């Protein structure tokens, strides 16, 4: 179970760390996503803060499992918000499924860290 939690934590840390950094540097794709979701760029860019914090928390969770669990729970909440934003703009199914998959992986990671 620890190996699975570590693998999922590493995956999530990589994905959300990269996403957070791309928001901070103003990557064109992130700016376009903010526009598509009808979220002002200055506000959307702030989503990078919890993404990077969760990424660091997941990495620290390799040695301090409760912190890894807390970071994963934070990502569950973040991805619930992302899904809500996508539903609000009637986004396409692949984006909804992708966000739901990351929510599920974060939830599984939290459960494995808690167990």
MODELLER restraints for C-alpha pairs under 7 A, 6 or more apart:
rsr = mdl.restraints
at = mdl.atoms
rsr.add(forms.Gaussian(group=physical.xy_distance, feature=features.Distance(at['CA:1:A'], at['CA:112:A']), mean=6.56, stdev=0.5))
rsr.add(forms.Gaussian(group=physical.xy_distance, feature=features.Distance(at['CA:5:A'], at['CA:109:A']), mean=5.46, stdev=0.5))
rsr.add(forms.Gaussian(group=physical.xy_distance, feature=features.Distance(at['CA:5:A'], at['CA:112:A']), mean=5.59, stdev=0.5))
rsr.add(forms.Gaussian(group=physical.xy_distance, feature=features.Distance(at['CA:5:A'], at['CA:113:A']), mean=6.27, stdev=0.5))
rsr.add(forms.Gaussian(group=physical.xy_distance, feature=features.Distance(at['CA:6:A'], at['CA:62:A']), mean=6.52, stdev=0.5))
rsr.add(forms.Gaussian(group=physical.xy_distance, feature=features.Distance(at['CA:8:A'], at['CA:109:A']), mean=6.06, stdev=0.5))
rsr.add(forms.Gaussian(group=physical.xy_distance, feature=features.Distance(at['CA:9:A'], at['CA:58:A']), mean=5.57, stdev=0.5))
rsr.add(forms.Gaussian(group=physical.xy_distance, feature=features.Distance(at['CA:9:A'], at['CA:109:A']), mean=6.48, stdev=0.5))
rsr.add(forms.Gaussian(group=physical.xy_distance, feature=features.Distance(at['CA:10:A'], at['CA:59:A']), mean=6.96, stdev=0.5))
rsr.add(forms.Gaussian(group=physical.xy_distance, feature=features.Distance(at['CA:12:A'], at['CA:55:A']), mean=6.95, stdev=0.5))
rsr.add(forms.Gaussian(group=physical.xy_distance, feature=features.Distance(at['CA:13:A'], at['CA:55:A']), mean=4.11, stdev=0.5))
rsr.add(forms.Gaussian(group=physical.xy_distance, feature=features.Distance(at['CA:13:A'], at['CA:56:A']), mean=6.98, stdev=0.5))
rsr.add(forms.Gaussian(group=physical.xy_distance, feature=features.Distance(at['CA:13:A'], at['CA:58:A']), mean=6.02, stdev=0.5))
rsr.add(forms.Gaussian(group=physical.xy_distance, feature=features.Distance(at['CA:13:A'], at['CA:59:A']), mean=6.70, stdev=0.5))
rsr.add(forms.Gaussian(group=physical.xy_distance, feature=features.Distance(at['CA:16:A'], at['CA:51:A']), mean=5.28, stdev=0.5))
rsr.add(forms.Gaussian(group=physical.xy_distance, feature=features.Distance(at['CA:16:A'], at['CA:52:A']), mean=6.51, stdev=0.5))
rsr.add(forms.Gaussian(group=physical.xy_distance, feature=features.Distance(at['CA:16:A'], at['CA:55:A']), mean=5.99, stdev=0.5))
rsr.add(forms.Gaussian(group=physical.xy_distance, feature=features.Distance(at['CA:17:A'], at['CA:51:A']), mean=6.18, stdev=0.5))
rsr.add(forms.Gaussian(group=physical.xy_distance, feature=features.Distance(at['CA:17:A'], at['CA:52:A']), mean=4.97, stdev=0.5))
rsr.add(forms.Gaussian(group=physical.xy_distance, feature=features.Distance(at['CA:17:A'], at['CA:55:A']), mean=5.27, stdev=0.5))
rsr.add(forms.Gaussian(group=physical.xy_distance, feature=features.Distance(at['CA:19:A'], at['CA:48:A']), mean=6.93, stdev=0.5))
rsr.add(forms.Gaussian(group=physical.xy_distance, feature=features.Distance(at['CA:20:A'], at['CA:48:A']), mean=3.82, stdev=0.5))
rsr.add(forms.Gaussian(group=physical.xy_distance, feature=features.Distance(at['CA:20:A'], at['CA:49:A']), mean=6.61, stdev=0.5))
rsr.add(forms.Gaussian(group=physical.xy_distance, feature=features.Distance(at['CA:20:A'], at['CA:51:A']), mean=5.20, stdev=0.5))
rsr.add(forms.Gaussian(group=physical.xy_distance, feature=features.Distance(at['CA:20:A'], at['CA:52:A']), mean=5.33, stdev=0.5))
rsr.add(forms.Gaussian(group=physical.xy_distance, feature=features.Distance(at['CA:21:A'], at['CA:48:A']), mean=6.67, stdev=0.5))
rsr.add(forms.Gaussian(group=physical.xy_distance, feature=features.Distance(at['CA:22:A'], at['CA:30:A']), mean=6.95, stdev=0.5))
rsr.add(forms.Gaussian(group=physical.xy_distance, feature=features.Distance(at['CA:23:A'], at['CA:30:A']), mean=5.98, stdev=0.5))
rsr.add(forms.Gaussian(group=physical.xy_distance, feature=features.Distance(at['CA:23:A'], at['CA:45:A']), mean=5.24, stdev=0.5))
rsr.add(forms.Gaussian(group=physical.xy_distance, feature=features.Distance(at['CA:23:A'], at['CA:48:A']), mean=5.63, stdev=0.5))
rsr.add(forms.Gaussian(group=physical.xy_distance, feature=features.Distance(at['CA:24:A'], at['CA:45:A']), mean=6.24, stdev=0.5))
rsr.add(forms.Gaussian(group=physical.xy_distance, feature=features.Distance(at['CA:24:A'], at['CA:48:A']), mean=6.50, stdev=0.5))
rsr.add(forms.Gaussian(group=physical.xy_distance, feature=features.Distance(at['CA:31:A'], at['CA:41:A']), mean=6.42, stdev=0.5))
rsr.add(forms.Gaussian(group=physical.xy_distance, feature=features.Distance(at['CA:34:A'], at['CA:40:A']), mean=6.49, stdev=0.5))
rsr.add(forms.Gaussian(group=physical.xy_distance, feature=features.Distance(at['CA:34:A'], at['CA:41:A']), mean=5.88, stdev=0.5))
rsr.add(forms.Gaussian(group=physical.xy_distance, feature=features.Distance(at['CA:34:A'], at['CA:44:A']), mean=6.02, stdev=0.5))
rsr.add(forms.Gaussian(group=physical.xy_distance, feature=features.Distance(at['CA:37:A'], at['CA:85:A']), mean=6.52, stdev=0.5))
rsr.add(forms.Gaussian(group=physical.xy_distance, feature=features.Distance(at['CA:37:A'], at['CA:86:A']), mean=6.71, stdev=0.5))
rsr.add(forms.Gaussian(group=physical.xy_distance, feature=features.Distance(at['CA:37:A'], at['CA:89:A']), mean=6.28, stdev=0.5))
rsr.add(forms.Gaussian(group=physical.xy_distance, feature=features.Distance(at['CA:54:A'], at['CA:71:A']), mean=4.73, stdev=0.5))
rsr.add(forms.Gaussian(group=physical.xy_distance, feature=features.Distance(at['CA:54:A'], at['CA:72:A']), mean=6.97, stdev=0.5))
rsr.add(forms.Gaussian(group=physical.xy_distance, feature=features.Distance(at['CA:54:A'], at['CA:74:A']), mean=6.87, stdev=0.5))
rsr.add(forms.Gaussian(group=physical.xy_distance, feature=features.Distance(at['CA:54:A'], at['CA:75:A']), mean=6.75, stdev=0.5))
rsr.add(forms.Gaussian(group=physical.xy_distance, feature=features.Distance(at['CA:57:A'], at['CA:67:A']), mean=5.97, stdev=0.5))
rsr.add(forms.Gaussian(group=physical.xy_distance, feature=features.Distance(at['CA:57:A'], at['CA:68:A']), mean=5.49, stdev=0.5))
rsr.add(forms.Gaussian(group=physical.xy_distance, feature=features.Distance(at['CA:57:A'], at['CA:71:A']), mean=5.27, stdev=0.5))
rsr.add(forms.Gaussian(group=physical.xy_distance, feature=features.Distance(at['CA:58:A'], at['CA:68:A']), mean=4.47, stdev=0.5))
rsr.add(forms.Gaussian(group=physical.xy_distance, feature=features.Distance(at['CA:58:A'], at['CA:71:A']), mean=5.78, stdev=0.5))
rsr.add(forms.Gaussian(group=physical.xy_distance, feature=features.Distance(at['CA:58:A'], at['CA:72:A']), mean=6.92, stdev=0.5))
rsr.add(forms.Gaussian(group=physical.xy_distance, feature=features.Distance(at['CA:60:A'], at['CA:67:A']), mean=6.93, stdev=0.5))
rsr.add(forms.Gaussian(group=physical.xy_distance, feature=features.Distance(at['CA:60:A'], at['CA:68:A']), mean=6.54, stdev=0.5))
rsr.add(forms.Gaussian(group=physical.xy_distance, feature=features.Distance(at['CA:61:A'], at['CA:67:A']), mean=5.19, stdev=0.5))
rsr.add(forms.Gaussian(group=physical.xy_distance, feature=features.Distance(at['CA:61:A'], at['CA:68:A']), mean=3.63, stdev=0.5))
rsr.add(forms.Gaussian(group=physical.xy_distance, feature=features.Distance(at['CA:62:A'], at['CA:68:A']), mean=6.99, stdev=0.5))
rsr.add(forms.Gaussian(group=physical.xy_distance, feature=features.Distance(at['CA:65:A'], at['CA:113:A']), mean=5.73, stdev=0.5))
rsr.add(forms.Gaussian(group=physical.xy_distance, feature=features.Distance(at['CA:66:A'], at['CA:113:A']), mean=6.88, stdev=0.5))
rsr.add(forms.Gaussian(group=physical.xy_distance, feature=features.Distance(at['CA:66:A'], at['CA:114:A']), mean=6.95, stdev=0.5))
rsr.add(forms.Gaussian(group=physical.xy_distance, feature=features.Distance(at['CA:68:A'], at['CA:113:A']), mean=6.78, stdev=0.5))
rsr.add(forms.Gaussian(group=physical.xy_distance, feature=features.Distance(at['CA:69:A'], at['CA:110:A']), mean=4.45, stdev=0.5))
rsr.add(forms.Gaussian(group=physical.xy_distance, feature=features.Distance(at['CA:69:A'], at['CA:113:A']), mean=5.29, stdev=0.5))
rsr.add(forms.Gaussian(group=physical.xy_distance, feature=features.Distance(at['CA:69:A'], at['CA:114:A']), mean=6.29, stdev=0.5))
rsr.add(forms.Gaussian(group=physical.xy_distance, feature=features.Distance(at['CA:72:A'], at['CA:106:A']), mean=5.10, stdev=0.5))
rsr.add(forms.Gaussian(group=physical.xy_distance, feature=features.Distance(at['CA:72:A'], at['CA:107:A']), mean=6.64, stdev=0.5))
rsr.add(forms.Gaussian(group=physical.xy_distance, feature=features.Distance(at['CA:72:A'], at['CA:109:A']), mean=6.25, stdev=0.5))
rsr.add(forms.Gaussian(group=physical.xy_distance, feature=features.Distance(at['CA:72:A'], at['CA:110:A']), mean=5.14, stdev=0.5))
rsr.add(forms.Gaussian(group=physical.xy_distance, feature=features.Distance(at['CA:73:A'], at['CA:106:A']), mean=6.84, stdev=0.5))
rsr.add(forms.Gaussian(group=physical.xy_distance, feature=features.Distance(at['CA:73:A'], at['CA:107:A']), mean=6.60, stdev=0.5))
rsr.add(forms.Gaussian(group=physical.xy_distance, feature=features.Distance(at['CA:73:A'], at['CA:110:A']), mean=6.00, stdev=0.5))
rsr.add(forms.Gaussian(group=physical.xy_distance, feature=features.Distance(at['CA:75:A'], at['CA:106:A']), mean=6.10, stdev=0.5))
rsr.add(forms.Gaussian(group=physical.xy_distance, feature=features.Distance(at['CA:76:A'], at['CA:103:A']), mean=5.12, stdev=0.5))
rsr.add(forms.Gaussian(group=physical.xy_distance, feature=features.Distance(at['CA:76:A'], at['CA:106:A']), mean=5.67, stdev=0.5))
rsr.add(forms.Gaussian(group=physical.xy_distance, feature=features.Distance(at['CA:76:A'], at['CA:107:A']), mean=6.03, stdev=0.5))
rsr.add(forms.Gaussian(group=physical.xy_distance, feature=features.Distance(at['CA:79:A'], at['CA:99:A']), mean=6.32, stdev=0.5))
rsr.add(forms.Gaussian(group=physical.xy_distance, feature=features.Distance(at['CA:79:A'], at['CA:103:A']), mean=5.38, stdev=0.5))
rsr.add(forms.Gaussian(group=physical.xy_distance, feature=features.Distance(at['CA:80:A'], at['CA:103:A']), mean=6.94, stdev=0.5))
rsr.add(forms.Gaussian(group=physical.xy_distance, feature=features.Distance(at['CA:82:A'], at['CA:99:A']), mean=6.97, stdev=0.5))
rsr.add(forms.Gaussian(group=physical.xy_distance, feature=features.Distance(at['CA:83:A'], at['CA:96:A']), mean=6.32, stdev=0.5))
rsr.add(forms.Gaussian(group=physical.xy_distance, feature=features.Distance(at['CA:83:A'], at['CA:99:A']), mean=6.15, stdev=0.5))
rsr.add(forms.Gaussian(group=physical.xy_distance, feature=features.Distance(at['CA:83:A'], at['CA:100:A']), mean=6.99, stdev=0.5))
rsr.add(forms.Gaussian(group=physical.xy_distance, feature=features.Distance(at['CA:86:A'], at['CA:96:A']), mean=6.74, stdev=0.5))
